[in-house]
Amino acid sequence: MQKQQQQVNDVVPSSTWGGGSNRIAAINLEETPSANITDSPDKQFDHNEDSVKSRWRKFLTYVGPGFLVSIAYIDPGNLETDLQAGASYRFEQLWVILIGLIFALIIQSLAANLGVSTGKHLSELCKFEYPKYMKYCLWLLAEVAVIAADIPEVIGTAFALNILFHIPVWTGVLITGLSTLLLLGLQKYGIRKLELLISLLILVMAVCFFAEMAYVKPPAGAVIEGLFVPKLSGQGAVGNAIALLGALIMPHNLFLHSALVLSRKVPNSVHSINDACRYYLMESGFALFIAFLINAAIVSVSSTICSANNVSDEIVNQCNNLNLDSAPFLLKNVLGRSSSTIYAIALLASGQSSTITGTYSGQFIMQGFLDLRMKKWTRNLMTRCIAITPSLIVSIIGGAKGAAQLIIITSMVLAFELPFALIPLLKFSSSTSKMGPHKNSIYIMVISWILCVGMTVFSVYYLSTAFVGWLIHNKLPKVATVFIGIIVFPLMLIYVLAIIYLTFRKDTVVTFVEPEKLDHPVSQDNMEHGQNNSCGVDPVDRIPYREDLADIPLPE
């Protein structure tokens, strides 16, 4: 199968179940019979009730990928940027979170639709579509994104260990290399139990912030204004807004979501694919709504406490140097002396769970672009060793404050890298050759491209103005300043040209597979609904799914 894929050049061959898509056949375990048109009205009514229950049961079988991906929206990187936004800019940047998560819902649903409709995940489609040099560039950028996303998890875990055991941050950074490997090893005892434990710990922190928000009572008018009136005032506001967006919309999440949905069994029919896309949209919408409430609560709490009148000098100093390491004081009103312990445990769980999603992302990226597969612990160790290096250096030199600033920088890096995953996703999901009748509607195309162009222009503008400002005001010798400018400006030009190339390049590879069509109407209806054939016509009880994703230890 791998050899066949490597021979794909211009067109990916198709077959009944999507040849070239690495799909295999698996027995569908659903035995729900189709409705008989000769049933009495009472039986038909009972069938309608059963159909509603069946749809709910079917929806639950699709639950999992969206919630796993949504963990990345409440990771230590998000916590840090939320705390900074609230402490420094009050409620002014709540609109960034709202816009960011609305955009995240759109593109995450597009990533899920892409995987369901094509039988391939995003990195595989990039491999087939782009020339070799571009394929390797996109792979390297995706790997850098995974590493950049892992750095906040490393630092967040180190901060949690520092709060719990009072060990230096740099020592905690070294320990994180082993902690996640231990967590991955525990998965063999039950991934569902492990994920439930992690989710409960994160939920504890969310409930604490909700309770604290109810206690401090942030002004409703200021919250509403912050949500719906865009404003970026104050020094560094633009940079923090970009960091917020980078922490919310991570490039590797697009690769991850498009791959996770392939572990579910979706019949190759228009009806079944539409159902699956709708269920994944519902799941992602619910998960991201919860993530929005948590992020908004964190900003509101830090903003209300740090902007309150008649606060002590101690709280003022803590707000001026607010980061993940010093944030437990925000929860003292609700938790008292136990605030530090509960906060640290939840922060530890957040960092570890996000690292697991990063490990899966790295596996799919490497498998898709390079046809390489690594064991989870090997992949995690490789990514973690690279992520530990800058975290360790910064934590030794700059301490906790420097490590917190590194989280902001890596979030900005993620924002700058986003176009290299987002533009291929938008083009593929809007392409008839990739998606067939499941391609994006004109409304989704317009909205998603407007948001994509807006974020890209926003990031490029900030990058160029910030760099030019640094060149003008830095204290380096003029020769060094000129040398840095000679290196950086061509790189910025290459960055812009690469985005333009991805945007306007015409797709050439066809991956869409025509749905299965059967002559017998009952067989066709059974196949459309993913049911076994009961009329003796062509057997259609074999549902396609991805062989290489079939053993992923995810909740089913």
C-alpha positions, 0 to 999 in steps of 0.5 A: 500500500505504501509503495502504491502511494509513493507512485502517486504523481498527478492523479490518485487512483480511485476505486469503489471504496476510495483506492489510494486512500489506505482504506480497508473494509471492516464489519459494521456492528450496527444491525438496525434494520431499515423501515418497512414501507408496509408497516402500520402507522403505529409501527411507523411512529415507533420506528420514528422514535427509534430513529431519533434514539438511533441518531443520538447513539450514532452521534455518540459514536462520533464523539471523541476527536473534537474533544481531544482536539479542544484540549489544546484550547485550554493548555498552558499556552492559553492560560498564560496569554489569557492571564497576560491579556486580563492583567495588562489590558483588562477586558479589551481583548475578549473579542480576540478570544471570541473571534479566534474560537469562532474561526477555530470552529470553522476551520476545525469542522473543515478539517474534519470534513476533509478527512471524512470526505477524502479518506485522507488527512491533511498532511497526506493530501499536501504530500500528493498535491505539492512538489517535493521541495514544497512538501518538505518545507511544509513538513518542517514548518509543521514539525516546528509548530508541534515543537512550538506548541510543546514548549508551553506544555513543558514550561507549564508542567515545570511551573506546576512542579515548582508550585507543588514541590518548590523545585527550580523551574529548570529542574522541572523542565528536565523532569517533564521529559520523563513525566509524559513518557510515564503518562503515555505508558499508563495508556495501556491500562485504559485510555478512557480512564486516563482521559477522564481523569485528565478532563476532571482535573482540568474541569476542576480548574475551570470550575474554580475560575467560574466560582472566582468569577462569581465571587469577584463579579466582573462588570457586565458592561465591561465584559460585553464591550470587551467581547463585541467592541474590537480595541487594541490600546496600550503598548504590546497589545497587538503582540499579545493579541497575536499570541492569543490567536496563536495559542487558540488556533494551532496549526498542528490541530488541523493535521490532528483533527483531519486524521482523528476522524478517519478512525471512525467508520463512515460509509462511502455515501453522500448521506453518511458523509453528510451525517458524519460532518454534521455530527463532528460539527456539533461535537466541535461546537460544544467542545469549543463553546466550553473552551470559550467559557473557560478562556473568558473566565480566566481573562475576566478573573485576572482583569477584575482582580488586577483592576480593582480599587483599594488593592494591596501593594502585594496584589499590585506587584503580583499583577504586574508580574503575572504568569503561570507561576504566580497565578494561584493568588487569583483563586484565593477568594474561593479556595483559600490556602489550598488554591496553590495546590489545586491550581498546580494539579490542574495545570499539570494535567493541562500540560500533560494532556496537551502533550499527548495531543501533540504526540499524536499530531507529530505522528500523523504529520510524519506519516502523512508527509514522509510515510514514516511511522514511529512508536508513540514514546519515540515520537514523544521523546524526540519532540520533547528533547527538542522542546526542552532545549530552549525551555531549559536555556531560558529558564536558567538565564531568565528564571520564571519570568523569562520562561513565561515570556517564552510561552508568549513568543512561541504562541506568536510563532504559531500564529505566524506559521498558521497560514502554511496549514490553513491555506492548504486546508481552505483550498482542499476543502473548497476543491471539487477535485478533493471534496466533490459535492461535499466542498465548502459552500460559497458562504463558508469560502468567503467567511473563512478566506476573509478571516484567513487573509485578515489574520495573515495581514495582521501577523505580517504587519506586526512582524514587519513593524516590530522588526523595523522598530527594533532595528531603529531603537536597538543598541547594537553596533551599526554593522551588526544591525545591518547584517541582521537586516540583510538576513531577516528581510529576505526571509520575510520576503520568502515568507510572504512569497510562500503564502502567495504561492500557496494561495494562488497555486492551482490544485492538480491532484484528484482524490475525490471518490464517487460514492457507491451506487447500487441497483437495488433501492433497499440495498442502496438505502441500507448502504446509505445508512451504514446498515447490513444488507438484508435482501440478498443483493450485493453485500454492503455490510463492509464499511471503509476506514483507515487501516493505519488509524484503526489501532489508535487508542482513542475512545470509541 
